[in-house]
Amino acid sequence: MSDISTEKVKCLIIGSGPAGYTAAIYASRANLNPLLFEGLQPGGQLTTTTEVENFPGYPQGVTGPEMMEDLKKQAERFGADIRFGIATKVDFTGPIHKVWIDENKLIEADSVIIATGATAKYLGLESEDKFKGTGVSACATCDGFFYRGKDVVVTGGGDTACEEAFYLAGLCNKVYLVVRKDFLRASKAMQERVFKTANIEVLFQHATKEIVGDMTGVTGVILINSKGEDVHISIHGFFVAIGHQPNSDIFKPWIKTDEVGYIETIPGSSKTNIPGIFACGDVQDKHYRQAITAAGSGCMAAIDAERYISENK
């Protein structure tokens, strides 16, 4: 470990995506000379999305990868130092915050912005992976528009699944809510909303066996019912709503998180329980999880970091 190199910066941003890149744009313009490491998935979850039609400023829509490349170029235009690398260890015990990158480089930062995002949980089916972006989605708010007037499946039994099903019911012809157990785990209010919606059909004690499709995308799904029988349903969209896992594990010894792992921030700010450490985007947002809200919180984090550094010079 003696050959580890050390670099000192005013502002370190961990993670890319709308939150990280926006933080880099604002931090650069505030003369913080930010250093950003893109993480395991440069550009974040949006790089797995084909069309983004609800982000302001793109009237014709844009692909997720294109939009992330635009944000990255904008940050670099203002001087952000963007590199590929993964944060593997942190030490937030002192006023100088230490972050190890790829276990072979130590960054000592006056301020740290955590923008590591969250990872959608999937069922783990090979066919599910095959049709990601062409019929399989983990975000109804992001992709539901593409299935207007069509039939879709939502899998899951909690509040998230019910919320997704209810949202899609306002757009789609028919929504099948596939639940492995014989009951919903969602709140009573959310259950009532689902059961009262005419075009939502709840399929209890059903599990997904395989998603089927062709070159155009998803065309159907094969379920297994409680008797072990295959049930074939024709659909165009398959929405996975079994939760998200915030990418916060390496920060947990220092940063307060909720029971799931979302970083807790002081309401109305990006501040965590440790001065100089800020969090933005999906790693601290379990409610909205949209590109535009992530970008907004990235702006907040950069402004909070700039004020923190100014006050502690």
C-alpha positions in Angstrom: 0.0 0.0 0.0 3.1 2.3 0.2 2.8 3.2 -3.5 -0.5 4.9 -3.1 -0.5 8.4 -4.5 -2.2 11.3 -2.8 -4.0 14.2 -4.4 -5.6 17.2 -2.6 -8.7 19.0 -3.9 -11.3 21.5 -2.8 -14.3 19.5 -4.0 -14.6 15.8 -4.8 -17.7 14.5 -6.5 -18.3 10.7 -6.3 -20.6 9.4 -9.0 -21.9 10.7 -12.3 -25.4 10.9 -13.7 -27.6 14.0 -13.6 -26.8 14.7 -10.0 -23.0 14.3 -10.2 -22.6 16.1 -13.5 -24.8 19.0 -12.5 -22.9 19.3 -9.2 -19.7 19.5 -11.3 -21.1 22.2 -13.5 -22.0 24.4 -10.6 -18.9 23.6 -8.6 -16.7 24.5 -11.6 -18.4 27.9 -12.1 -17.9 28.6 -8.3 -14.1 28.0 -8.8 -14.0 24.9 -6.7 -12.0 23.0 -9.4 -14.0 19.9 -8.8 -12.7 16.4 -9.4 -15.3 13.9 -10.3 -15.0 10.1 -10.5 -17.6 8.5 -12.6 -18.0 5.2 -10.8 -18.9 1.8 -12.1 -21.6 3.1 -14.5 -20.5 6.4 -16.0 -23.6 8.4 -16.7 -25.7 6.5 -14.1 -29.0 4.7 -14.6 -30.0 6.9 -17.6 -27.4 5.3 -19.7 -29.7 2.2 -19.8 -32.6 4.3 -21.0 -33.3 4.6 -24.7 -35.6 7.7 -24.9 -35.9 10.5 -22.4 -38.8 12.8 -23.3 -39.6 14.5 -20.0 -36.3 16.4 -19.3 -36.7 20.2 -20.0 -34.8 21.5 -22.9 -35.1 18.5 -25.2 -38.3 19.2 -27.1 -37.7 16.2 -29.5 -36.5 13.9 -26.7 -33.0 12.5 -26.3 -31.5 9.2 -25.5 -30.2 8.7 -22.0 -26.5 8.2 -23.1 -26.7 11.3 -25.3 -28.1 13.4 -22.5 -25.4 12.3 -20.1 -22.7 13.0 -22.6 -24.1 16.5 -23.0 -24.0 17.1 -19.2 -20.5 15.7 -19.0 -19.2 18.0 -21.8 -20.9 21.0 -20.2 -19.1 20.2 -16.9 -15.8 19.8 -18.7 -16.3 23.1 -20.6 -16.2 24.9 -17.2 -13.1 23.0 -16.1 -14.4 20.0 -14.2 -11.8 17.2 -14.0 -13.8 14.1 -14.8 -12.1 10.7 -14.6 -13.0 7.1 -14.6 -12.6 5.5 -11.1 -14.5 3.9 -8.3 -14.5 5.0 -4.7 -13.6 1.9 -2.7 -13.0 3.3 0.8 -13.6 6.5 2.8 -12.6 8.0 6.0 -14.7 11.0 7.2 -13.3 11.3 10.7 -11.4 14.6 10.3 -11.9 18.0 8.7 -10.0 16.7 5.7 -12.1 14.0 4.1 -10.3 11.0 2.7 -11.5 8.9 -0.2 -9.6 6.0 -1.8 -10.1 5.4 -5.6 -9.7 1.9 -7.0 -7.7 1.2 -3.8 -4.6 2.8 -5.3 -5.2 6.5 -5.0 -6.0 8.7 -2.0 -8.0 11.9 -2.5 -8.0 14.4 0.3 -10.9 16.8 -0.1 -12.2 19.9 1.7 -15.7 18.9 0.6 -17.2 15.7 -0.8 -20.4 15.5 -2.8 -21.9 12.0 -2.9 -23.8 11.3 -6.1 -23.6 7.5 -6.3 -27.2 6.9 -7.1 -29.3 3.9 -6.5 -29.6 0.6 -8.4 -33.0 -0.8 -9.4 -33.6 -4.3 -8.2 -34.5 -6.8 -11.0 -35.8 -10.3 -11.0 -32.6 -11.7 -12.4 -34.1 -13.3 -15.5 -32.0 -13.6 -18.7 -35.0 -12.5 -20.8 -35.5 -9.5 -18.5 -31.9 -8.3 -19.1 -32.4 -8.9 -22.9 -35.3 -6.5 -23.2 -34.1 -3.7 -20.9 -34.9 -0.5 -22.7 -37.1 -2.2 -25.3 -40.1 -3.1 -23.1 -38.6 -3.8 -19.6 -38.3 -0.8 -17.3 -37.9 -0.1 -13.6 -39.5 3.4 -13.8 -43.1 3.9 -14.8 -42.8 7.7 -14.5 -39.9 7.6 -16.9 -41.2 5.2 -19.5 -45.0 4.9 -19.1 -45.7 7.4 -21.8 -44.4 5.0 -24.4 -47.2 2.5 -23.5 -50.3 4.7 -23.8 -53.3 2.6 -24.8 -51.3 -0.7 -24.4 -51.3 -3.6 -22.0 -48.5 -3.8 -19.4 -47.4 -5.8 -16.4 -46.1 -4.5 -13.1 -44.4 -7.0 -10.8 -44.2 -6.4 -7.1 -46.5 -6.2 -4.0 -45.4 -3.1 -2.1 -46.2 0.6 -2.2 -43.8 1.2 -5.1 -45.5 -1.5 -7.3 -49.0 -0.2 -6.4 -48.0 3.4 -7.2 -46.5 2.3 -10.5 -49.6 0.3 -11.4 -51.9 3.2 -10.5 -49.8 5.7 -12.5 -49.8 3.4 -15.5 -53.5 2.8 -15.3 -54.0 6.4 -16.3 -52.1 5.8 -19.5 -52.5 2.2 -20.4 -55.4 0.1 -21.6 -54.8 -2.7 -19.0 -52.4 -3.1 -16.1 -51.6 -6.6 -14.7 -50.2 -6.4 -11.2 -48.2 -9.6 -10.6 -47.8 -10.5 -6.9 -45.9 -13.6 -5.7 -47.8 -13.8 -2.4 -51.5 -13.9 -1.8 -51.6 -10.4 -0.3 -50.2 -6.9 -1.0 -47.6 -5.4 1.3 -48.6 -1.9 0.4 -50.4 0.5 2.7 -54.2 0.1 3.1 -54.8 3.4 1.3 -52.7 2.3 -1.7 -54.3 -1.1 -1.8 -57.8 0.5 -1.9 -56.7 2.8 -4.8 -55.5 -0.2 -6.8 -58.6 -2.4 -6.1 -60.9 0.5 -7.1 -59.1 1.1 -10.4 -61.1 -0.7 -13.1 -58.2 -1.4 -15.5 -55.8 -2.9 -12.9 -56.1 -6.6 -12.5 -54.2 -8.1 -9.5 -52.8 -11.6 -10.1 -52.0 -13.0 -6.7 -49.7 -16.0 -6.3 -48.1 -15.6 -9.7 -44.4 -15.4 -10.5 -42.7 -14.3 -13.7 -41.1 -17.2 -15.6 -40.0 -15.5 -18.8 -40.5 -12.3 -20.7 -41.0 -12.9 -24.4 -40.5 -10.7 -27.4 -39.0 -10.1 -30.8 -36.8 -7.5 -32.6 -39.4 -4.8 -31.8 -39.3 -5.5 -28.1 -41.5 -7.2 -25.5 -44.7 -8.9 -26.8 -45.7 -11.0 -23.8 -44.9 -12.7 -20.5 -45.1 -16.2 -19.2 -46.2 -16.5 -15.5 -46.4 -19.4 -13.2 -49.6 -19.6 -11.0 -50.0 -21.3 -7.6 -50.8 -24.6 -9.3 -47.5 -24.6 -11.2 -49.2 -23.9 -14.5 -47.9 -21.5 -17.2 -50.0 -18.4 -17.8 -49.3 -16.6 -21.1 -50.3 -12.9 -21.3 -49.8 -10.6 -24.3 -48.2 -7.2 -23.2 -46.0 -4.5 -24.6 -44.3 -3.3 -21.4 -43.0 -5.1 -18.3 -42.3 -2.9 -15.2 -40.2 -4.2 -12.3 -41.2 -2.5 -9.0 -39.5 -4.5 -6.3 -37.4 -1.6 -5.0 -34.1 0.1 -5.3 -30.8 -0.3 -3.5 -29.0 3.0 -2.8 -25.3 2.8 -3.5 -24.2 3.9 0.0 -22.5 1.0 1.6 -19.0 2.4 1.9 -20.4 5.6 3.6 -22.5 3.9 6.2 -19.9 3.9 9.0 -19.9 7.7 8.9 -23.1 8.9 7.2 -26.6 8.5 8.6 -28.9 6.5 6.4 -32.4 5.2 6.8 -33.2 1.5 7.2 -32.9 0.8 3.5 -29.7 2.7 3.0 -30.8 6.1 1.6 -28.5 8.9 2.9 -30.3 11.2 5.2 -29.9 14.9 4.5 -31.1 18.0 6.4 -34.4 19.0 4.9 -34.1 21.7 2.4 -30.4 21.1 1.8 -27.9 18.5 0.7 -26.1 18.5 4.1 -25.4 15.2 5.8 -24.6 14.6 9.5 -21.0 15.3 8.8 -19.9 18.9 7.9 -18.4 19.1 4.5 -20.1 16.0 3.2 -23.1 16.5 0.9 -25.4 14.0 -0.8 -27.6 14.5 -4.0 -29.5 12.4 -6.5 -31.0 9.0 -6.0 -28.6 8.0 -3.2 -30.7 10.3 -0.9 -34.0 10.5 -2.8 -36.4 7.6 -2.4 -39.5 9.5 -3.4 -39.0 11.1 -6.8 -36.0 9.4 -8.5 -36.2 11.5 -11.7 -33.3 13.0 -13.7 -34.6 16.5 -13.2 -34.9 16.2 -9.4 -31.4 14.6 -9.3 -30.0 17.5 -11.4 -31.7 20.0 -9.0 -30.2 18.3 -6.0 -26.8 18.3 -7.6 -27.0 22.1 -8.0 -28.0 22.3 -4.3 -25.0 20.2 -3.3 -22.5 22.3 -5.2 -23.9 25.5 -3.7 -23.8 24.0 -0.2 -20.2 22.9 -0.8 -19.1 26.3 -2.0 -20.7 28.0 1.0 -19.1 25.5 3.4 -15.6 26.1 1.9 -16.1 29.9 2.0 -17.1 29.7 5.6 -14.2 27.5 6.6 -11.3 29.1 4.8 
